[in-house]
């Protein structure tokens, strides 16, 4: 089997496992569940993964890599279009939020089951999350009129938190579209929740 074919098979098993983990929870899921849903033998799974924990690690680390790739592509596009720092940050926030919404299953498994990873694998995930944090914080540093009374690390964490938790309540069939939700999130980040008149009173 070629390396490309092997990677495709591993990716397929990862996607099946993600669906199973999302539906049943990691702890309640078994390799038999993954085997049955993916129509692949357990021996076939073991050819690519050492254990259920190894699959969870693959799912979460691959997802983190995809998010980082999306953010880096966003920055490259912003540079090509010569966006100012604020517009670039807006695009970055929306890209991050949409990456989580469009990969909602993986995003929620991160929140729900990350503690199931071994210490070594959890550290790998944390390193990738730090990379995401630093991408956002670096772009925030470029905003000239940012409120200096607010810690920039806190702002970065708030962006990450808002984006992640949106996945718990967001309903694509609801009153807000994906674009509406991310647009309003960016508006809250930049302007808060008070209207202009109330802000002047405060």
Secondary structure as UniProt FT lines:
FT   HELIX           3..24
FT   TURN            26..28
FT   HELIX           31..38
FT   HELIX           42..48
FT   HELIX           52..80
FT   TURN            81..82
FT   HELIX           85..102
FT   HELIX           104..113
FT   HELIX           114..116
FT   HELIX           119..140
FT   TURN            141..142
FT   TURN            144..145
FT   TURN            148..149
FT   HELIX           152..169
FT   TURN            172..173
FT   HELIX           178..191
FT   HELIX           196..201
//
